[in-house]
């Protein structure tokens, strides 16, 4: 079975910095963030995985990512994840 991941990263140099994303390969994506290949995260690298949720359904994963990037989703993640 193929999995789709929604993840929240936390910067190791600034613990107040988080990044939420979607991927099909979690290990490769983390390496990409930490190598500086992603302009949105390169300034605060290195990153660690704070939370990762696996889905069998791609659309449900994308829906959760979209929600977590909304104001109410960020509040939820801060409090619960």
mmCIF file of the N, C-alpha and C atoms, coordinates in Angstrom:
data_MODEL
# 
_entry.id   MODEL 
# 
loop_
_atom_site.group_PDB 
_atom_site.id 
_atom_site.type_symbol 
_atom_site.label_atom_id 
_atom_site.label_alt_id 
_atom_site.label_comp_id 
_atom_site.label_asym_id 
_atom_site.label_entity_id 
_atom_site.label_seq_id 
_atom_site.pdbx_PDB_ins_code 
_atom_site.Cartn_x 
_atom_site.Cartn_y 
_atom_site.Cartn_z 
_atom_site.occupancy 
_atom_site.B_iso_or_equiv 
_atom_site.pdbx_formal_charge 
_atom_site.auth_seq_id 
_atom_site.auth_comp_id 
_atom_site.auth_asym_id 
_atom_site.auth_atom_id 
_atom_site.pdbx_PDB_model_num 
ATOM 1   N N  . UNK A 1 1  ? 0.838  -1.186 0.000  1.00 0.00 ? 1  UNK A N  1 
ATOM 2   C CA . UNK A 1 1  ? 0.000  0.000  0.000  1.00 0.00 ? 1  UNK A CA 1 
ATOM 3   C C  . UNK A 1 1  ? 0.883  1.249  0.000  1.00 0.00 ? 1  UNK A C  1 
ATOM 4   N N  . UNK A 1 2  ? 0.496  2.218  -0.775 1.00 0.00 ? 2  UNK A N  1 
ATOM 5   C CA . UNK A 1 2  ? 1.224  3.484  -0.851 1.00 0.00 ? 2  UNK A CA 1 
ATOM 6   C C  . UNK A 1 2  ? 0.678  4.447  0.199  1.00 0.00 ? 2  UNK A C  1 
ATOM 7   N N  . UNK A 1 3  ? 1.582  5.188  0.840  1.00 0.00 ? 3  UNK A N  1 
ATOM 8   C CA . UNK A 1 3  ? 1.172  6.162  1.847  1.00 0.00 ? 3  UNK A CA 1 
ATOM 9   C C  . UNK A 1 3  ? 1.523  7.569  1.411  1.00 0.00 ? 3  UNK A C  1 
ATOM 10  N N  . UNK A 1 4  ? 0.726  8.511  1.897  1.00 0.00 ? 4  UNK A N  1 
ATOM 11  C CA . UNK A 1 4  ? 0.917  9.936  1.678  1.00 0.00 ? 4  UNK A CA 1 
ATOM 12  C C  . UNK A 1 4  ? 1.034  10.566 3.055  1.00 0.00 ? 4  UNK A C  1 
ATOM 13  N N  . UNK A 1 5  ? 1.993  11.446 3.212  1.00 0.00 ? 5  UNK A N  1 
ATOM 14  C CA . UNK A 1 5  ? 2.296  11.998 4.534  1.00 0.00 ? 5  UNK A CA 1 
ATOM 15  C C  . UNK A 1 5  ? 2.042  13.497 4.603  1.00 0.00 ? 5  UNK A C  1 
ATOM 16  N N  . UNK A 1 6  ? 1.444  13.895 5.705  1.00 0.00 ? 6  UNK A N  1 
ATOM 17  C CA . UNK A 1 6  ? 1.362  15.302 6.089  1.00 0.00 ? 6  UNK A CA 1 
ATOM 18  C C  . UNK A 1 6  ? 2.302  15.415 7.280  1.00 0.00 ? 6  UNK A C  1 
ATOM 19  N N  . UNK A 1 7  ? 3.181  16.390 7.229  1.00 0.00 ? 7  UNK A N  1 
ATOM 20  C CA . UNK A 1 7  ? 4.194  16.480 8.281  1.00 0.00 ? 7  UNK A CA 1 
ATOM 21  C C  . UNK A 1 7  ? 4.325  17.914 8.782  1.00 0.00 ? 7  UNK A C  1 
ATOM 22  N N  . UNK A 1 8  ? 4.773  18.007 10.012 1.00 0.00 ? 8  UNK A N  1 
ATOM 23  C CA . UNK A 1 8  ? 5.099  19.301 10.609 1.00 0.00 ? 8  UNK A CA 1 
ATOM 24  C C  . UNK A 1 8  ? 6.562  19.214 11.032 1.00 0.00 ? 8  UNK A C  1 
ATOM 25  N N  . UNK A 1 9  ? 7.353  20.155 10.526 1.00 0.00 ? 9  UNK A N  1 
ATOM 26  C CA . UNK A 1 9  ? 8.758  20.238 10.894 1.00 0.00 ? 9  UNK A CA 1 
ATOM 27  C C  . UNK A 1 9  ? 8.942  21.335 11.925 1.00 0.00 ? 9  UNK A C  1 
ATOM 28  N N  . UNK A 1 10 ? 9.953  21.160 12.770 1.00 0.00 ? 10 UNK A N  1 
ATOM 29  C CA . UNK A 1 10 ? 10.331 22.194 13.731 1.00 0.00 ? 10 UNK A CA 1 
ATOM 30  C C  . UNK A 1 10 ? 11.806 22.499 13.525 1.00 0.00 ? 10 UNK A C  1 
ATOM 31  N N  . UNK A 1 11 ? 12.125 23.780 13.456 1.00 0.00 ? 11 UNK A N  1 
ATOM 32  C CA . UNK A 1 11 ? 13.511 24.187 13.283 1.00 0.00 ? 11 UNK A CA 1 
ATOM 33  C C  . UNK A 1 11 ? 14.310 23.871 14.539 1.00 0.00 ? 11 UNK A C  1 
ATOM 34  N N  . UNK A 1 12 ? 15.506 23.367 14.350 1.00 0.00 ? 12 UNK A N  1 
ATOM 35  C CA . UNK A 1 12 ? 16.369 23.082 15.498 1.00 0.00 ? 12 UNK A CA 1 
ATOM 36  C C  . UNK A 1 12 ? 17.102 24.326 15.979 1.00 0.00 ? 12 UNK A C  1 
ATOM 37  N N  . UNK A 1 13 ? 17.188 25.365 15.140 1.00 0.00 ? 13 UNK A N  1 
ATOM 38  C CA . UNK A 1 13 ? 17.880 26.586 15.579 1.00 0.00 ? 13 UNK A CA 1 
ATOM 39  C C  . UNK A 1 13 ? 16.908 27.634 16.113 1.00 0.00 ? 13 UNK A C  1 
ATOM 40  N N  . UNK A 1 14 ? 15.656 27.536 15.745 1.00 0.00 ? 14 UNK A N  1 
ATOM 41  C CA . UNK A 1 14 ? 14.617 28.446 16.253 1.00 0.00 ? 14 UNK A CA 1 
ATOM 42  C C  . UNK A 1 14 ? 13.372 27.611 16.525 1.00 0.00 ? 14 UNK A C  1 
ATOM 43  N N  . UNK A 1 15 ? 13.250 27.175 17.767 1.00 0.00 ? 15 UNK A N  1 
ATOM 44  C CA . UNK A 1 15 ? 12.184 26.237 18.154 1.00 0.00 ? 15 UNK A CA 1 
ATOM 45  C C  . UNK A 1 15 ? 10.767 26.782 17.934 1.00 0.00 ? 15 UNK A C  1 
ATOM 46  N N  . UNK A 1 16 ? 10.636 28.069 17.656 1.00 0.00 ? 16 UNK A N  1 
ATOM 47  C CA . UNK A 1 16 ? 9.321  28.658 17.406 1.00 0.00 ? 16 UNK A CA 1 
ATOM 48  C C  . UNK A 1 16 ? 8.932  28.604 15.926 1.00 0.00 ? 16 UNK A C  1 
ATOM 49  N N  . UNK A 1 17 ? 9.823  28.100 15.084 1.00 0.00 ? 17 UNK A N  1 
ATOM 50  C CA . UNK A 1 17 ? 9.572  28.020 13.644 1.00 0.00 ? 17 UNK A CA 1 
ATOM 51  C C  . UNK A 1 17 ? 9.104  26.621 13.258 1.00 0.00 ? 17 UNK A C  1 
ATOM 52  N N  . UNK A 1 18 ? 7.990  26.576 12.521 1.00 0.00 ? 18 UNK A N  1 
ATOM 53  C CA . UNK A 1 18 ? 7.412  25.324 12.068 1.00 0.00 ? 18 UNK A CA 1 
ATOM 54  C C  . UNK A 1 18 ? 7.116  25.412 10.575 1.00 0.00 ? 18 UNK A C  1 
ATOM 55  N N  . UNK A 1 19 ? 7.070  24.259 9.937  1.00 0.00 ? 19 UNK A N  1 
ATOM 56  C CA . UNK A 1 19 ? 6.703  24.184 8.527  1.00 0.00 ? 19 UNK A CA 1 
ATOM 57  C C  . UNK A 1 19 ? 5.817  22.961 8.340  1.00 0.00 ? 19 UNK A C  1 
ATOM 58  N N  . UNK A 1 20 ? 4.713  23.120 7.632  1.00 0.00 ? 20 UNK A N  1 
ATOM 59  C CA . UNK A 1 20 ? 3.791  22.026 7.360  1.00 0.00 ? 20 UNK A CA 1 
ATOM 60  C C  . UNK A 1 20 ? 3.839  21.694 5.879  1.00 0.00 ? 20 UNK A C  1 
ATOM 61  N N  . UNK A 1 21 ? 3.875  20.403 5.554  1.00 0.00 ? 21 UNK A N  1 
ATOM 62  C CA . UNK A 1 21 ? 3.945  20.004 4.160  1.00 0.00 ? 21 UNK A CA 1 
ATOM 63  C C  . UNK A 1 21 ? 3.327  18.647 3.895  1.00 0.00 ? 21 UNK A C  1 
ATOM 64  N N  . UNK A 1 22 ? 3.382  18.254 2.631  1.00 0.00 ? 22 UNK A N  1 
ATOM 65  C CA . UNK A 1 22 ? 2.833  16.997 2.138  1.00 0.00 ? 22 UNK A CA 1 
ATOM 66  C C  . UNK A 1 22 ? 3.906  16.315 1.294  1.00 0.00 ? 22 UNK A C  1 
ATOM 67  N N  . UNK A 1 23 ? 4.002  14.995 1.398  1.00 0.00 ? 23 UNK A N  1 
ATOM 68  C CA . UNK A 1 23 ? 4.965  14.253 0.586  1.00 0.00 ? 23 UNK A CA 1 
ATOM 69  C C  . UNK A 1 23 ? 4.559  12.797 0.470  1.00 0.00 ? 23 UNK A C  1 
ATOM 70  N N  . UNK A 1 24 ? 5.164  12.133 -0.493 1.00 0.00 ? 24 UNK A N  1 
ATOM 71  C CA . UNK A 1 24 ? 5.005  10.686 -0.628 1.00 0.00 ? 24 UNK A CA 1 
ATOM 72  C C  . UNK A 1 24 ? 6.236  9.963  -0.079 1.00 0.00 ? 24 UNK A C  1 
ATOM 73  N N  . UNK A 1 25 ? 7.328  10.678 0.167  1.00 0.00 ? 25 UNK A N  1 
ATOM 74  C CA . UNK A 1 25 ? 8.563  10.093 0.695  1.00 0.00 ? 25 UNK A CA 1 
ATOM 75  C C  . UNK A 1 25 ? 9.091  10.995 1.811  1.00 0.00 ? 25 UNK A C  1 
ATOM 76  N N  . UNK A 1 26 ? 8.780  10.651 3.022  1.00 0.00 ? 26 UNK A N  1 
ATOM 77  C CA . UNK A 1 26 ? 9.083  11.497 4.180  1.00 0.00 ? 26 UNK A CA 1 
ATOM 78  C C  . UNK A 1 26 ? 10.587 11.674 4.396  1.00 0.00 ? 26 UNK A C  1 
ATOM 79  N N  . UNK A 1 27 ? 11.353 10.601 4.299  1.00 0.00 ? 27 UNK A N  1 
ATOM 80  C CA . UNK A 1 27 ? 12.799 10.700 4.528  1.00 0.00 ? 27 UNK A CA 1 
ATOM 81  C C  . UNK A 1 27 ? 13.469 11.585 3.472  1.00 0.00 ? 27 UNK A C  1 
ATOM 82  N N  . UNK A 1 28 ? 13.116 11.384 2.225  1.00 0.00 ? 28 UNK A N  1 
ATOM 83  C CA . UNK A 1 28 ? 13.688 12.192 1.149  1.00 0.00 ? 28 UNK A CA 1 
ATOM 84  C C  . UNK A 1 28 ? 13.304 13.661 1.291  1.00 0.00 ? 28 UNK A C  1 
ATOM 85  N N  . UNK A 1 29 ? 12.070 13.913 1.685  1.00 0.00 ? 29 UNK A N  1 
ATOM 86  C CA . UNK A 1 29 ? 11.604 15.295 1.836  1.00 0.00 ? 29 UNK A CA 1 
ATOM 87  C C  . UNK A 1 29 ? 12.354 15.994 2.974  1.00 0.00 ? 29 UNK A C  1 
ATOM 88  N N  . UNK A 1 30 ? 12.568 15.315 4.091  1.00 0.00 ? 30 UNK A N  1 
ATOM 89  C CA . UNK A 1 30 ? 13.318 15.914 5.199  1.00 0.00 ? 30 UNK A CA 1 
ATOM 90  C C  . UNK A 1 30 ? 14.744 16.237 4.760  1.00 0.00 ? 30 UNK A C  1 
ATOM 91  N N  . UNK A 1 31 ? 15.363 15.333 4.018  1.00 0.00 ? 31 UNK A N  1 
ATOM 92  C CA . UNK A 1 31 ? 16.716 15.582 3.506  1.00 0.00 ? 31 UNK A CA 1 
ATOM 93  C C  . UNK A 1 31 ? 16.723 16.804 2.591  1.00 0.00 ? 31 UNK A C  1 
ATOM 94  N N  . UNK A 1 32 ? 15.684 16.944 1.796  1.00 0.00 ? 32 UNK A N  1 
ATOM 95  C CA . UNK A 1 32 ? 15.576 18.092 0.892  1.00 0.00 ? 32 UNK A CA 1 
ATOM 96  C C  . UNK A 1 32 ? 15.477 19.399 1.673  1.00 0.00 ? 32 UNK A C  1 
ATOM 97  N N  . UNK A 1 33 ? 14.669 19.409 2.727  1.00 0.00 ? 33 UNK A N  1 
ATOM 98  C CA . UNK A 1 33 ? 14.551 20.607 3.566  1.00 0.00 ? 33 UNK A CA 1 
ATOM 99  C C  . UNK A 1 33 ? 15.890 20.927 4.228  1.00 0.00 ? 33 UNK A C  1 
ATOM 100 N N  . UNK A 1 34 ? 16.560 19.923 4.738  1.00 0.00 ? 34 UNK A N  1 
ATOM 101 C CA . UNK A 1 34 ? 17.804 20.151 5.476  1.00 0.00 ? 34 UNK A CA 1 
ATOM 102 C C  . UNK A 1 34 ? 19.005 20.450 4.576  1.00 0.00 ? 34 UNK A C  1 
ATOM 103 N N  . UNK A 1 35 ? 18.899 20.157 3.295  1.00 0.00 ? 35 UNK A N  1 
ATOM 104 C CA . UNK A 1 35 ? 20.003 20.461 2.372  1.00 0.00 ? 35 UNK A CA 1 
ATOM 105 C C  . UNK A 1 35 ? 19.908 21.877 1.823  1.00 0.00 ? 35 UNK A C  1 
ATOM 106 N N  . UNK A 1 36 ? 18.802 22.566 2.115  1.00 0.00 ? 36 UNK A N  1 
ATOM 107 C CA . UNK A 1 36 ? 18.640 23.936 1.648  1.00 0.00 ? 36 UNK A CA 1 
ATOM 108 C C  . UNK A 1 36 ? 17.994 24.054 0.281  1.00 0.00 ? 36 UNK A C  1 
ATOM 109 N N  . UNK A 1 37 ? 17.472 22.959 -0.256 1.00 0.00 ? 37 UNK A N  1 
ATOM 110 C CA . UNK A 1 37 ? 16.857 22.972 -1.585 1.00 0.00 ? 37 UNK A CA 1 
ATOM 111 C C  . UNK A 1 37 ? 15.474 23.631 -1.599 1.00 0.00 ? 37 UNK A C  1 
ATOM 112 N N  . UNK A 1 38 ? 14.893 23.808 -0.432 1.00 0.00 ? 38 UNK A N  1 
ATOM 113 C CA . UNK A 1 38 ? 13.560 24.409 -0.332 1.00 0.00 ? 38 UNK A CA 1 
ATOM 114 C C  . UNK A 1 38 ? 13.701 25.849 0.163  1.00 0.00 ? 38 UNK A C  1 
ATOM 115 N N  . UNK A 1 39 ? 13.371 26.830 -0.677 1.00 0.00 ? 39 UNK A N  1 
ATOM 116 C CA . UNK A 1 39 ? 13.561 28.234 -0.289 1.00 0.00 ? 39 UNK A CA 1 
ATOM 117 C C  . UNK A 1 39 ? 12.768 28.641 0.954  1.00 0.00 ? 39 UNK A C  1 
ATOM 118 N N  . UNK A 1 40 ? 11.613 28.020 1.183  1.00 0.00 ? 40 UNK A N  1 
ATOM 119 C CA . UNK A 1 40 ? 10.775 28.395 2.325  1.00 0.00 ? 40 UNK A CA 1 
ATOM 120 C C  . UNK A 1 40 ? 11.367 27.958 3.656  1.00 0.00 ? 40 UNK A C  1 
ATOM 121 N N  . UNK A 1 41 ? 12.251 26.963 3.630  1.00 0.00 ? 41 UNK A N  1 
ATOM 122 C CA . UNK A 1 41 ? 12.775 26.427 4.882  1.00 0.00 ? 41 UNK A CA 1 
ATOM 123 C C  . UNK A 1 41 ? 14.289 26.560 5.034  1.00 0.00 ? 41 UNK A C  1 
ATOM 124 N N  . UNK A 1 42 ? 14.974 27.027 4.007  1.00 0.00 ? 42 UNK A N  1 
ATOM 125 C CA . UNK A 1 42 ? 16.440 27.029 4.051  1.00 0.00 ? 42 UNK A CA 1 
ATOM 126 C C  . UNK A 1 42 ? 17.019 27.928 5.140  1.00 0.00 ? 42 UNK A C  1 
ATOM 127 N N  . UNK A 1 43 ? 16.330 29.001 5.472  1.00 0.00 ? 43 UNK A N  1 
ATOM 128 C CA . UNK A 1 43 ? 16.848 29.957 6.454  1.00 0.00 ? 43 UNK A CA 1 
ATOM 129 C C  . UNK A 1 43 ? 16.920 29.378 7.870  1.00 0.00 ? 43 UNK A C  1 
ATOM 130 N N  . UNK A 1 44 ? 16.030 28.433 8.188  1.00 0.00 ? 44 UNK A N  1 
ATOM 131 C CA . UNK A 1 44 ? 15.954 27.930 9.559  1.00 0.00 ? 44 UNK A CA 1 
ATOM 132 C C  . UNK A 1 44 ? 16.387 26.475 9.699  1.00 0.00 ? 44 UNK A C  1 
ATOM 133 N N  . UNK A 1 45 ? 17.146 25.953 8.747  1.00 0.00 ? 45 UNK A N  1 
ATOM 134 C CA . UNK A 1 45 ? 17.615 24.572 8.836  1.00 0.00 ? 45 UNK A CA 1 
ATOM 135 C C  . UNK A 1 45 ? 18.682 24.440 9.899  1.00 0.00 ? 45 UNK A C  1 
ATOM 136 N N  . UNK A 1 46 ? 18.887 23.324 10.490 1.00 0.00 ? 46 UNK A N  1 
ATOM 137 C CA . UNK A 1 46 ? 18.252 22.040 10.201 1.00 0.00 ? 46 UNK A CA 1 
ATOM 138 C C  . UNK A 1 46 ? 16.878 21.914 10.845 1.00 0.00 ? 46 UNK A C  1 
ATOM 139 N N  . UNK A 1 47 ? 16.095 21.015 10.270 1.00 0.00 ? 47 UNK A N  1 
ATOM 140 C CA . UNK A 1 47 ? 14.740 20.738 10.718 1.00 0.00 ? 47 UNK A CA 1 
ATOM 141 C C  . UNK A 1 47 ? 14.644 19.325 11.258 1.00 0.00 ? 47 UNK A C  1 
ATOM 142 N N  . UNK A 1 48 ? 13.667 19.117 12.133 1.00 0.00 ? 48 UNK A N  1 
ATOM 143 C CA . UNK A 1 48 ? 13.365 17.766 12.606 1.00 0.00 ? 48 UNK A CA 1 
ATOM 144 C C  . UNK A 1 48 ? 11.867 17.551 12.437 1.00 0.00 ? 48 UNK A C  1 
ATOM 145 N N  . UNK A 1 49 ? 11.472 16.304 12.311 1.00 0.00 ? 49 UNK A N  1 
ATOM 146 C CA . UNK A 1 49 ? 10.048 15.996 12.186 1.00 0.00 ? 49 UNK A CA 1 
ATOM 147 C C  . UNK A 1 49 ? 9.420  16.071 13.566 1.00 0.00 ? 49 UNK A C  1 
ATOM 148 N N  . UNK A 1 50 ? 8.446  16.932 13.709 1.00 0.00 ? 50 UNK A N  1 
ATOM 149 C CA . UNK A 1 50 ? 7.703  17.060 14.961 1.00 0.00 ? 50 UNK A CA 1 
ATOM 150 C C  . UNK A 1 50 ? 6.513  16.114 14.943 1.00 0.00 ? 50 UNK A C  1 
ATOM 151 N N  . UNK A 1 51 ? 5.783  16.096 13.828 1.00 0.00 ? 51 UNK A N  1 
ATOM 152 C CA . UNK A 1 51 ? 4.593  15.257 13.681 1.00 0.00 ? 51 UNK A CA 1 
ATOM 153 C C  . UNK A 1 51 ? 4.515  14.782 12.237 1.00 0.00 ? 51 UNK A C  1 
ATOM 154 N N  . UNK A 1 52 ? 4.112  13.541 12.044 1.00 0.00 ? 52 UNK A N  1 
ATOM 155 C CA . UNK A 1 52 ? 3.860  13.018 10.694 1.00 0.00 ? 52 UNK A CA 1 
ATOM 156 C C  . UNK A 1 52 ? 2.643  12.106 10.767 1.00 0.00 ? 52 UNK A C  1 
ATOM 157 N N  . UNK A 1 53 ? 1.740  12.276 9.816  1.00 0.00 ? 53 UNK A N  1 
ATOM 158 C CA . UNK A 1 53 ? 0.527  11.468 9.751  1.00 0.00 ? 53 UNK A CA 1 
ATOM 159 C C  . UNK A 1 53 ? 0.496  10.804 8.377  1.00 0.00 ? 53 UNK A C  1 
ATOM 160 N N  . UNK A 1 54 ? 0.308  9.491  8.357  1.00 0.00 ? 54 UNK A N  1 
ATOM 161 C CA . UNK A 1 54 ? 0.270  8.741  7.104  1.00 0.00 ? 54 UNK A CA 1 
ATOM 162 C C  . UNK A 1 54 ? -1.176 8.469  6.705  1.00 0.00 ? 54 UNK A C  1 
ATOM 163 N N  . UNK A 1 55 ? -1.443 8.638  5.412  1.00 0.00 ? 55 UNK A N  1 
ATOM 164 C CA . UNK A 1 55 ? -2.766 8.379  4.851  1.00 0.00 ? 55 UNK A CA 1 
ATOM 165 C C  . UNK A 1 55 ? -2.637 7.414  3.680  1.00 0.00 ? 55 UNK A C  1 
ATOM 166 N N  . UNK A 1 56 ? -3.644 6.573  3.501  1.00 0.00 ? 56 UNK A N  1 
ATOM 167 C CA . UNK A 1 56 ? -3.727 5.743  2.313  1.00 0.00 ? 56 UNK A CA 1 
ATOM 168 C C  . UNK A 1 56 ? -4.425 6.480  1.183  1.00 0.00 ? 56 UNK A C  1 
ATOM 169 N N  . UNK A 1 57 ? -5.133 7.547  1.521  1.00 0.00 ? 57 UNK A N  1 
ATOM 170 C CA . UNK A 1 57 ? -5.901 8.336  0.561  1.00 0.00 ? 57 UNK A CA 1 
ATOM 171 C C  . UNK A 1 57 ? -5.201 9.683  0.339  1.00 0.00 ? 57 UNK A C  1 
ATOM 172 N N  . UNK A 1 58 ? -4.755 9.924  -0.890 1.00 0.00 ? 58 UNK A N  1 
ATOM 173 C CA . UNK A 1 58 ? -4.006 11.137 -1.205 1.00 0.00 ? 58 UNK A CA 1 
ATOM 174 C C  . UNK A 1 58 ? -4.812 12.406 -0.940 1.00 0.00 ? 58 UNK A C  1 
ATOM 175 N N  . UNK A 1 59 ? -6.067 12.415 -1.334 1.00 0.00 ? 59 UNK A N  1 
ATOM 176 C CA . UNK A 1 59 ? -6.884 13.618 -1.172 1.00 0.00 ? 59 UNK A CA 1 
ATOM 177 C C  . UNK A 1 59 ? -7.112 13.961 0.293  1.00 0.00 ? 59 UNK A C  1 
ATOM 178 N N  . UNK A 1 60 ? -7.277 12.965 1.140  1.00 0.00 ? 60 UNK A N  1 
ATOM 179 C CA . UNK A 1 60 ? -7.447 13.237 2.575  1.00 0.00 ? 60 UNK A CA 1 
ATOM 180 C C  . UNK A 1 60 ? -6.177 13.856 3.153  1.00 0.00 ? 60 UNK A C  1 
ATOM 181 N N  . UNK A 1 61 ? -5.024 13.396 2.688  1.00 0.00 ? 61 UNK A N  1 
ATOM 182 C CA . UNK A 1 61 ? -3.761 13.978 3.152  1.00 0.00 ? 61 UNK A CA 1 
ATOM 183 C C  . UNK A 1 61 ? -3.659 15.434 2.710  1.00 0.00 ? 61 UNK A C  1 
ATOM 184 N N  . UNK A 1 62 ? -3.993 15.706 1.454  1.00 0.00 ? 62 UNK A N  1 
ATOM 185 C CA . UNK A 1 62 ? -3.945 17.082 0.954  1.00 0.00 ? 62 UNK A CA 1 
ATOM 186 C C  . UNK A 1 62 ? -4.936 17.977 1.687  1.00 0.00 ? 62 UNK A C  1 
ATOM 187 N N  . UNK A 1 63 ? -6.100 17.436 2.017  1.00 0.00 ? 63 UNK A N  1 
ATOM 188 C CA . UNK A 1 63 ? -7.098 18.206 2.770  1.00 0.00 ? 63 UNK A CA 1 
ATOM 189 C C  . UNK A 1 63 ? -6.580 18.559 4.160  1.00 0.00 ? 63 UNK A C  1 
ATOM 190 N N  . UNK A 1 64 ? -5.923 17.614 4.822  1.00 0.00 ? 64 UNK A N  1 
ATOM 191 C CA . UNK A 1 64 ? -5.374 17.902 6.156  1.00 0.00 ? 64 UNK A CA 1 
ATOM 192 C C  . UNK A 1 64 ? -4.256 18.940 6.054  1.00 0.00 ? 64 UNK A C  1 
ATOM 193 N N  . UNK A 1 65 ? -3.399 18.820 5.056  1.00 0.00 ? 65 UNK A N  1 
ATOM 194 C CA . UNK A 1 65 ? -2.336 19.810 4.893  1.00 0.00 ? 65 UNK A CA 1 
ATOM 195 C C  . UNK A 1 65 ? -2.933 21.209 4.719  1.00 0.00 ? 65 UNK A C  1 
ATOM 196 N N  . UNK A 1 66 ? -3.945 21.321 3.879  1.00 0.00 ? 66 UNK A N  1 
ATOM 197 C CA . UNK A 1 66 ? -4.593 22.617 3.648  1.00 0.00 ? 66 UNK A CA 1 
ATOM 198 C C  . UNK A 1 66 ? -5.187 23.164 4.950  1.00 0.00 ? 66 UNK A C  1 
ATOM 199 N N  . UNK A 1 67 ? -5.839 22.306 5.718  1.00 0.00 ? 67 UNK A N  1 
ATOM 200 C CA . UNK A 1 67 ? -6.417 22.731 6.996  1.00 0.00 ? 67 UNK A CA 1 
ATOM 201 C C  . UNK A 1 67 ? -5.330 23.199 7.965  1.00 0.00 ? 67 UNK A C  1 
ATOM 202 N N  . UNK A 1 68 ? -4.244 22.439 8.076  1.00 0.00 ? 68 UNK A N  1 
ATOM 203 C CA . UNK A 1 68 ? -3.179 22.791 9.024  1.00 0.00 ? 68 UNK A CA 1 
ATOM 204 C C  . UNK A 1 68 ? -2.482 24.096 8.656  1.00 0.00 ? 68 UNK A C  1 
ATOM 205 N N  . UNK A 1 69 ? -2.586 24.522 7.407  1.00 0.00 ? 69 UNK A N  1 
ATOM 206 C CA . UNK A 1 69 ? -2.004 25.787 6.986  1.00 0.00 ? 69 UNK A CA 1 
ATOM 207 C C  . UNK A 1 69 ? -2.966 26.964 7.160  1.00 0.00 ? 69 UNK A C  1 
ATOM 208 N N  . UNK A 1 70 ? -4.199 26.677 7.565  1.00 0.00 ? 70 UNK A N  1 
ATOM 209 C CA . UNK A 1 70 ? -5.175 27.731 7.824  1.00 0.00 ? 70 UNK A CA 1 
ATOM 210 C C  . UNK A 1 70 ? -4.974 28.255 9.247  1.00 0.00 ? 70 UNK A C  1 
ATOM 211 N N  . UNK A 1 71 ? -5.528 29.435 9.559  1.00 0.00 ? 71 UNK A N  1 
ATOM 212 C CA . UNK A 1 71 ? -5.379 29.952 10.937 1.00 0.00 ? 71 UNK A CA 1 
ATOM 213 C C  . UNK A 1 71 ? -5.907 28.997 12.010 1.00 0.00 ? 71 UNK A C  1 
ATOM 214 N N  . UNK A 1 72 ? -7.073 28.405 11.803 1.00 0.00 ? 72 UNK A N  1 
ATOM 215 C CA . UNK A 1 72 ? -7.606 27.486 12.815 1.00 0.00 ? 72 UNK A CA 1 
ATOM 216 C C  . UNK A 1 72 ? -6.785 26.197 12.861 1.00 0.00 ? 72 UNK A C  1 
ATOM 217 N N  . UNK A 1 73 ? -6.283 25.760 11.726 1.00 0.00 ? 73 UNK A N  1 
ATOM 218 C CA . UNK A 1 73 ? -5.441 24.568 11.688 1.00 0.00 ? 73 UNK A CA 1 
ATOM 219 C C  . UNK A 1 73 ? -4.110 24.777 12.394 1.00 0.00 ? 73 UNK A C  1 
ATOM 220 N N  . UNK A 1 74 ? -3.519 25.970 12.230 1.00 0.00 ? 74 UNK A N  1 
ATOM 221 C CA . UNK A 1 74 ? -2.277 26.273 12.946 1.00 0.00 ? 74 UNK A CA 1 
ATOM 222 C C  . UNK A 1 74 ? -2.519 26.299 14.452 1.00 0.00 ? 74 UNK A C  1 
ATOM 223 N N  . UNK A 1 75 ? -3.645 26.848 14.870 1.00 0.00 ? 75 UNK A N  1 
ATOM 224 C CA . UNK A 1 75 ? -3.973 26.865 16.298 1.00 0.00 ? 75 UNK A CA 1 
ATOM 225 C C  . UNK A 1 75 ? -4.154 25.448 16.816 1.00 0.00 ? 75 UNK A C  1 
ATOM 226 N N  . UNK A 1 76 ? -4.846 24.613 16.049 1.00 0.00 ? 76 UNK A N  1 
ATOM 227 C CA . UNK A 1 76 ? -5.050 23.212 16.426 1.00 0.00 ? 76 UNK A CA 1 
ATOM 228 C C  . UNK A 1 76 ? -3.702 22.498 16.556 1.00 0.00 ? 76 UNK A C  1 
ATOM 229 N N  . UNK A 1 77 ? -2.844 22.654 15.548 1.00 0.00 ? 77 UNK A N  1 
ATOM 230 C CA . UNK A 1 77 ? -1.544 21.989 15.567 1.00 0.00 ? 77 UNK A CA 1 
ATOM 231 C C  . UNK A 1 77 ? -0.698 22.447 16.748 1.00 0.00 ? 77 UNK A C  1 
ATOM 232 N N  . UNK A 1 78 ? -0.724 23.719 17.034 1.00 0.00 ? 78 UNK A N  1 
ATOM 233 C CA . UNK A 1 78 ? 0.063  24.251 18.148 1.00 0.00 ? 78 UNK A CA 1 
ATOM 234 C C  . UNK A 1 78 ? -0.394 23.655 19.477 1.00 0.00 ? 78 UNK A C  1 
ATOM 235 N N  . UNK A 1 79 ? -1.689 23.480 19.626 1.00 0.00 ? 79 UNK A N  1 
ATOM 236 C CA . UNK A 1 79 ? -2.243 22.981 20.875 1.00 0.00 ? 79 UNK A CA 1 
ATOM 237 C C  . UNK A 1 79 ? -2.209 21.444 20.981 1.00 0.00 ? 79 UNK A C  1 
ATOM 238 N N  . UNK A 1 80 ? -2.448 20.763 19.862 1.00 0.00 ? 80 UNK A N  1 
ATOM 239 C CA . UNK A 1 80 ? -2.647 19.312 19.902 1.00 0.00 ? 80 UNK A CA 1 
ATOM 240 C C  . UNK A 1 80 ? -1.539 18.464 19.279 1.00 0.00 ? 80 UNK A C  1 
ATOM 241 N N  . UNK A 1 81 ? -0.791 19.032 18.356 1.00 0.00 ? 81 UNK A N  1 
ATOM 242 C CA . UNK A 1 81 ? 0.219  18.222 17.669 1.00 0.00 ? 81 UNK A CA 1 
ATOM 243 C C  . UNK A 1 81 ? 1.600  18.676 18.087 1.00 0.00 ? 81 UNK A C  1 
# 
